[in-house]
Amino acid sequence: MQKCTQGKCAETVTVSCDFVDALVGRICDTYQDGKGINHIEGFNLPKQSEVLEILHKLVELIFPGFSGQKTYSILTVRYNIGEIISSAYIELYDQIFRSFRYNCEMKNCKDCDLDAISEKAAKAILDSIPEIREVMKLDIEAAFEGDPAASSLDEIVMSYPGLRAIAIQRLSHVLYHEGVPLIPRMMTEYAHSVTGIDIHPGAHLGKGIFIDHGTGVVIGETAQIGDNVKIYQGVTLGALSFPKDACGKIIKGAKRHPTLEDKVTIYSGATILGNVVIGRGSIIGGNVWLTESVGPGTKITIPNPELTIQTRKK
């Protein structure tokens, strides 16, 4: 049966060669300026699908058995984990090599041992798994103690978006410090897409971090968060302004995001901007806009809004 649209059958609908040729020419013309939205005649970039597959394997190493894709027994777990590590290492090396090769091409590097730095970075992220697991145990405990709605530790691991975003950021943070281009941000932006929580791979997270609900949380690259910090949904730890050099270009890498000391609580909708310090044990109330440092034990709130209440007449 032929599929017909607007009186014409799909089999009879054609497009002229002149139209196609003209359009191809116009599109290809936009590839000539080299402004960064095409990658032609360059080395192969990391594959997003393979990076995400690797990420899922790394998360499986941190939370074995919770994905539902594998079952483990105490008798065979060493074999299972060894199998994951072996395959993850091979895939990591390949994708990291692609990233470093791309970076060297962009910067015209001459003396760059791609094999050595790729191997070092791949081993570094795998070697970090035991430490990340120990820290994540504290994050899970913080979530359980901080959320009266949490019924079990397993529920937190399986369903809390804040925990997943933190786990992925801790992994990407290792590659970030190894200088791996592209991949750390690919990982955290994936976490952003599935959790609504945007944590830059460069941000430093302490132990026992709890992001409650989490939707809309933004944590910038140079943010530093101490131990036992609690952050609610809609919080922004951002930059107030971007320092520029004499030529007016943004200076990369300067400290421009907040530092939260231990045991700070930031309630929903608060915005803290710039290279400021929020002292230990401070509480920042909902919807506060803050651009200056505060000492330990400070509580900041905004006045209650003036409400207008009207009763509808029947």
C-alpha positions, 0 to 999 in steps of 0.5 A: 500500500502506498503512503499518500500525503496531501494528495501525492503518494510517497513513492512519487515524491522526489527532490530536484538535483539542482535543489540538492546540489545547491543546498550541499554547496551552501552547507559545505561553505559553512565548513570553511571558516574553522570556527569549531562546529565541524571536525573535518580532516582531524583525528577521531574524537572520543566516541560519546557512546563508548565513553558512556559505556565506560562510565557505566562500568566504572559506576558498576565498580562503585555500586556493584549489583545495583544496576540490575545488569549483573549478579554477584556472589562472594565466591566469584566477585573477584572474577567479576570485578577483574573482568570489568576492570580489564575491559574498562581499562582497554576502552579507557585507554582508547578513548583517553588516547583519542582525547590527548591526540586531539589536544596535541593536534589543536595545540601543535604539540611536538614532544607528547608521549600519548601512549604514556600519558593515556596509560597513566590516566586510565590507570589513575581513574581505575586506581581511584575506585577504592578511595571513591567507594569509601568516600561514597559510603560517607555520602550515602550516610549523609543522605540517610541521616539528612533526609527523613524520607529515606527508608534505606541505604539501598533506596538512596543508591538506587534512586537519589539523583544527587548521589549519582551526580556526585559519584560521576563527578568524583570519577571525572575529577580524577581525569580532570586532574590528569589533564584529560581533555573532553572526557571529564566534561562529557561525563558530568554533562551526561550526569547533568542530563539525567539528574538535573545537577550540573557539577563541573569536573574541576570542582572539589568535593569533600566527604559526606556531601548531600545534595537533596532533591538536586534539580537545578543545582549548579557548581562551578569549576573552581568551587571547593566544598568541605565535609558534611555539606548539605545543598538543596535544589536550585542552588548556584555556586557560580562566578560573579565575574570573569577576570580578563587579561590585558587583551580583554580575554577571559583568564582561564583557571583563576579561582572564581567560585565559592568555597564552602567550609565544613558543615555548611547548609545551603537552602533551595534557590540560594545563589552564591557568586564569586571567590568567597568563603562561607565559614564552617557551620554557616546556614544560607537561607532559601533564595539568598543572593550572596556575593561576599564572604561570611564567617563561621556560624553565620546564618543569612536569611531574607525577610519574609515576603509581604503576602496579599491574601484575598478571600474569594466570595461565593 
